Amino acid sequence: MAPTLWSQQRWRSTQKGKFGSWGLMAGFPTKPNPAFFNMPEPMLPQRFEQFFANYTGADHQKKAVSLLHGEILAANPGILSEDAAWRKTYSTPPTPSVANPLAVPYFWQLDNGDTGWRECQTSSIAMGLAFKHVPGIRDDLDYLRVVRRNGDTTTRGAHMGALEEIGYSGAEWRVNWTPEQIRSELDRGNVVAAGVLHHGHVSAPGGGGHFIAIIGYTNTHWICHDPYGEINLVNGGWITSAQGAGRSIKYSFQNLNPRLFVGGGWAWAIR
């Protein structure tokens, strides 16, 4: 059998260092054992993958797997351990790439009608639902109609009823969110509709509360869709409520977090 290129290269790699510039050093043979050159060339990764792709659990395939397992066990048992690099890689899918900020549609609550000024929670949740392409929810008015059939827009119960009515089970309401957990939701492609205290100085925020949709973050800021406008984060109240003013607005961790994480973070994750 003619020696393969792979077997020749493998032999040279084992002998490198035993010979100067590939010249003979005393005490080493001038030729390797011919059997070394006659080793069959191993499969390329692409060929090996075909066996996984075509596995159906047939008896002959199971027998082949058992033979392979035995040969690996005899050669290097560590390859079959649960801590082996290949096993961990095989079982850990890559984290999908998610945009930051998320490409979430913006809804302005003040064009909802006479009561739009109090429908921030509805508009914020609707942004997340529209982003998730929930059937029947194209904008905040679509969601508002469902909410009104289930109660008042400011109550959790009305939204829980509305979400149940549209058959959406991907929303979670909690009152103990942390900044790390909100970032984790965003990293997984989920909008967070969060409640904030928008009145009073940042050192002592208060008021009935307001909802915003958090859609991304930087090292220093949350990126938000504020359905009302732009909050005066330092002194409280509003800088502006102009249409579109709250789109992709950046609110600093320094001044929004004291308003957001008051006795725990109150928010919906729209998954």
C-alpha positions as CSV (number, residue, x, y, z in Angstrom):
1,M,0.0,0.0,0.0
2,A,1.4,3.4,-1.0
3,P,1.9,5.7,2.0
4,T,-0.7,8.5,2.3
5,L,0.3,12.2,2.5
6,W,-1.3,12.3,5.9
7,S,0.8,9.4,7.2
8,Q,4.0,10.9,5.9
9,Q,3.2,14.3,7.5
10,R,2.3,12.6,10.8
11,W,5.6,10.7,10.8
12,R,7.6,13.8,10.1
13,S,5.7,15.7,13.0
14,T,6.7,12.9,15.4
15,Q,10.3,13.0,14.3
16,K,10.7,16.8,14.3
17,G,13.3,17.7,16.9
18,K,15.0,14.3,16.7
19,F,16.7,15.5,13.5
20,G,18.5,18.8,13.1
21,S,17.3,20.4,9.9
22,W,15.7,17.1,9.0
23,G,19.2,15.6,8.9
24,L,20.1,12.3,10.6
25,M,21.1,12.4,14.3
26,A,23.1,9.6,15.8
27,G,21.0,6.9,17.4
28,F,17.8,7.4,15.4
29,P,16.8,5.2,12.4
30,T,17.0,6.7,8.9
31,K,13.6,5.2,8.0
32,P,10.4,4.7,10.0
33,N,8.6,1.4,10.3
34,P,6.7,0.9,7.0
35,A,3.5,0.0,9.0
36,F,3.5,3.6,10.2
37,F,3.1,4.9,6.6
38,N,0.3,2.5,5.9
39,M,-2.1,3.8,8.5
40,P,-5.4,4.8,6.8
41,E,-6.1,8.5,6.5
42,P,-8.8,9.6,9.0
43,M,-12.2,11.0,8.0
44,L,-12.5,14.7,7.6
45,P,-15.0,16.4,10.1
46,Q,-17.5,16.9,7.2
47,R,-17.5,13.2,6.5
48,F,-17.8,12.3,10.2
49,E,-20.8,14.6,10.6
50,Q,-22.7,12.6,8.0
51,F,-22.9,9.7,10.4
52,F,-24.7,11.9,12.9
53,A,-27.0,13.3,10.3
54,N,-28.1,9.9,9.0
55,Y,-28.5,8.2,12.4
56,T,-32.0,6.7,12.8
57,G,-31.5,4.2,15.6
58,A,-31.4,1.2,13.3
59,D,-29.9,-2.0,14.8
60,H,-26.8,-1.9,12.6
61,Q,-26.2,1.8,13.5
62,K,-26.6,1.0,17.2
63,K,-24.0,-1.8,16.8
64,A,-21.6,0.6,15.1
65,V,-22.0,3.2,17.9
66,S,-21.3,0.5,20.4
67,L,-18.1,-0.5,18.6
68,L,-17.0,3.2,18.3
69,H,-17.7,3.7,22.0
70,G,-15.5,0.7,22.9
71,E,-12.6,1.9,20.7
72,I,-12.7,5.4,22.2
73,L,-12.9,3.9,25.7
74,A,-9.8,1.8,25.0
75,A,-7.9,4.7,23.5
76,N,-8.8,7.6,25.8
77,P,-11.7,7.2,28.3
78,G,-11.6,11.0,29.0
79,I,-13.2,11.6,25.7
80,L,-16.4,10.0,26.9
81,S,-16.7,11.9,30.1
82,E,-19.5,14.4,30.7
83,D,-16.9,17.1,31.1
84,A,-15.3,16.5,27.7
85,A,-15.2,19.6,25.6
86,W,-17.0,18.0,22.6
87,R,-19.9,16.9,24.9
88,K,-20.3,20.4,26.4
89,T,-20.1,22.0,23.0
90,Y,-22.6,19.6,21.5
91,S,-25.2,20.3,24.3
92,T,-24.8,24.0,24.4
93,P,-26.5,25.9,21.5
94,P,-25.0,29.3,20.7
95,T,-26.9,32.3,22.1
96,P,-28.8,33.8,19.2
97,S,-27.6,37.3,18.2
98,V,-30.1,39.9,19.4
99,A,-30.3,43.5,18.4
100,N,-29.6,46.1,21.1
101,P,-31.9,48.0,21.1
102,L,-34.7,45.8,20.0
103,A,-36.6,46.9,16.9
104,V,-39.8,47.6,18.8
105,P,-42.6,49.7,17.3
106,Y,-43.3,52.9,19.2
107,F,-46.9,53.8,20.3
108,W,-47.8,57.3,21.7
109,Q,-50.5,56.9,24.4
110,L,-51.8,60.5,24.0
111,D,-53.4,59.7,20.6
112,N,-55.6,56.9,22.2
113,G,-58.5,59.3,22.9
114,D,-59.7,61.3,25.9
115,T,-58.3,58.8,28.4
116,G,-55.0,58.3,26.7
117,W,-53.1,60.2,29.4
118,R,-53.7,57.3,31.8
119,E,-53.0,54.4,29.4
120,C,-49.2,54.2,29.6
121,Q,-49.3,50.5,30.8
122,T,-51.6,49.6,27.9
123,S,-49.3,51.3,25.4
124,S,-46.1,49.9,26.9
125,I,-47.4,46.3,26.9
126,A,-48.8,46.7,23.4
127,M,-45.4,47.6,22.1
128,G,-44.0,44.3,23.4
129,L,-47.0,42.3,22.0
130,A,-46.7,44.0,18.5
131,F,-42.9,43.3,18.6
132,K,-43.7,39.6,19.2
133,H,-46.2,39.7,16.3
134,V,-49.1,38.6,18.5
135,P,-52.1,38.1,16.2
136,G,-54.7,40.9,16.3
137,I,-52.3,43.4,18.1
138,R,-51.0,45.8,15.5
139,D,-51.0,48.8,17.8
140,D,-52.0,50.0,21.2
141,L,-55.6,50.6,20.2
142,D,-56.0,47.0,19.3
143,Y,-54.8,46.0,22.7
144,L,-56.7,48.7,24.5
145,R,-60.0,47.4,23.2
146,V,-59.3,44.0,24.8
147,V,-58.1,45.6,28.0
148,R,-61.4,47.6,28.4
149,R,-63.4,44.4,28.2
150,N,-61.5,43.1,31.2
151,G,-61.4,46.1,33.5
152,D,-59.5,49.4,34.1
153,T,-56.3,50.1,32.2
154,T,-54.4,50.8,35.4
155,T,-55.0,47.5,37.1
156,R,-53.0,44.3,36.8
157,G,-56.1,42.2,36.7
158,A,-57.4,43.9,33.5
159,H,-54.2,43.1,31.7
160,M,-54.0,39.6,33.0
161,G,-57.5,39.1,31.7
162,A,-56.7,40.8,28.4
163,L,-53.6,38.6,27.8
164,E,-55.7,35.5,28.6
165,E,-58.4,36.6,26.2
166,I,-55.9,37.0,23.3
167,G,-54.3,33.6,24.2
168,Y,-50.9,35.1,25.0
169,S,-49.1,33.2,27.8
170,G,-45.6,34.8,27.3
171,A,-46.0,37.7,29.7
172,E,-44.8,37.6,33.3
173,W,-45.7,40.2,35.9
174,R,-43.3,40.5,38.9
175,V,-42.6,43.1,41.6
176,N,-39.0,42.1,42.4
177,W,-37.0,42.6,39.1
178,T,-33.3,43.5,39.3
179,P,-31.3,45.4,36.8
180,E,-29.4,42.2,35.9
181,Q,-32.7,40.3,35.3
182,I,-34.0,43.1,33.0
183,R,-30.8,43.1,31.0
184,S,-31.1,39.3,30.7
185,E,-34.6,39.6,29.3
186,L,-33.4,42.1,26.7
187,D,-30.5,39.9,25.8
188,R,-33.0,37.2,25.0
189,G,-35.1,39.5,22.8
190,N,-37.8,40.4,25.2
191,V,-39.4,43.8,25.9
192,V,-39.8,44.8,29.5
193,A,-42.8,47.1,30.3
194,A,-41.7,48.7,33.6
195,G,-43.4,50.9,36.1
196,V,-41.5,54.0,37.4
197,L,-42.3,56.8,39.9
198,H,-42.1,59.9,37.7
199,H,-43.0,62.6,40.3
200,G,-40.7,64.2,42.8
201,H,-37.0,64.7,43.0
202,V,-34.9,61.6,42.1
203,S,-33.7,61.5,45.7
204,A,-37.3,60.9,46.9
205,P,-39.5,59.8,43.9
206,G,-43.2,59.4,44.3
207,G,-46.6,59.6,42.5
208,G,-49.0,57.2,41.1
209,G,-46.6,55.7,38.7
210,H,-46.0,55.5,34.9
211,F,-45.1,52.7,32.5
212,I,-42.3,52.7,29.9
213,A,-41.1,50.0,27.5
214,I,-37.5,49.1,28.0
215,I,-36.0,48.0,24.7
216,G,-32.2,48.0,25.2
217,Y,-29.3,49.4,27.2
218,T,-25.8,50.8,27.1
219,N,-23.1,50.8,29.8
220,T,-24.8,53.8,31.4
221,H,-28.4,54.1,30.2
222,W,-31.6,52.2,29.6
223,I,-33.0,52.7,26.0
224,C,-36.7,53.1,26.3
225,H,-39.9,53.8,24.4
226,D,-41.7,56.2,26.7
227,P,-45.3,56.3,25.5
228,Y,-46.0,59.7,27.1
229,G,-42.9,61.7,26.2
230,E,-39.7,62.5,28.1
231,I,-39.5,62.4,31.9
232,N,-37.6,65.0,33.9
233,L,-35.5,62.3,35.7
234,V,-33.9,64.7,38.1
235,N,-36.8,66.9,39.3
236,G,-39.8,64.8,38.2
237,G,-42.6,65.5,35.9
238,W,-42.2,66.0,32.2
239,I,-39.8,67.8,29.9
240,T,-42.1,67.2,26.9
241,S,-45.1,65.1,25.9
242,A,-44.7,65.9,22.2
243,Q,-45.5,63.0,19.9
244,G,-42.5,60.8,19.3
245,A,-40.4,62.5,22.0
246,G,-40.2,59.3,24.0
247,R,-39.1,57.1,21.1
248,S,-35.8,55.3,21.8
249,I,-35.0,57.7,24.6
250,K,-32.0,57.1,26.8
251,Y,-32.7,57.3,30.5
252,S,-29.6,57.1,32.7
253,F,-29.1,54.3,35.2
254,Q,-28.2,57.0,37.7
255,N,-31.5,58.8,37.6
256,L,-34.0,56.1,36.3
257,N,-33.0,53.2,38.6
258,P,-34.0,55.1,41.8
259,R,-37.5,55.6,40.2
260,L,-37.7,52.0,38.8
261,F,-36.3,49.9,41.6
262,V,-38.3,51.3,44.5
263,G,-39.1,48.4,46.9
264,G,-38.3,46.1,44.0
265,G,-38.8,46.5,40.3
266,W,-42.4,46.3,39.1
267,A,-42.6,45.2,35.5
268,W,-43.9,42.9,32.8
269,A,-41.6,40.7,30.7
270,I,-43.1,40.2,27.3
271,R,-41.5,36.9,26.1
